[in-house]
């Protein structure tokens, strides 16, 4: 499994850039951890947040005529901010 992840990350860095790859590896996982109750839920939420960030970032980039990678990272960061607020409202400080 680790070898496959390493190969995918290495290939993706050359294709889309280090900022986008790093952001889509870290930010969705951190956002999911803010609101998930277990590891399985965190995994599923992380995938959903990554897909949502990628799609919304691509659409926003197209209509706003902005850089795609930066817009996807901004969308992922927005998801992280929303989950941080949701955790604070719910009272789940760690």
RADADA-V486045 format. One record per pair of residues at least 6 apart in sequence whose ideal C-beta (glycine too) atoms are under 7 Angstrom apart, sorted by the first residue. I is the first residue (numbers start at 1). J is the second residue. If there is no record, write none. Layout:
BEGIN
i = <I/I>
j = <J/J>
END
This chain:
BEGIN
i = <9/12/13/16/17/19/19/20/20/20/23/23/24/24/27/27/27/28/28/28/28/28/29/30/31/31/31/31/32/32/32/32/33/34/34/34/34/35/35/35/35/36/36/49/52/53/53/53/53/54/56/57/57/57/57/57/58/58/60/60/61/61/61>
j = <21/21/21/69/69/69/73/69/72/73/73/76/50/76/76/77/80/46/49/50/53/76/46/80/49/79/80/83/42/45/46/49/42/83/84/86/87/45/83/86/87/42/45/79/79/72/75/76/79/72/75/68/71/72/74/75/68/72/71/75/67/68/71>
END
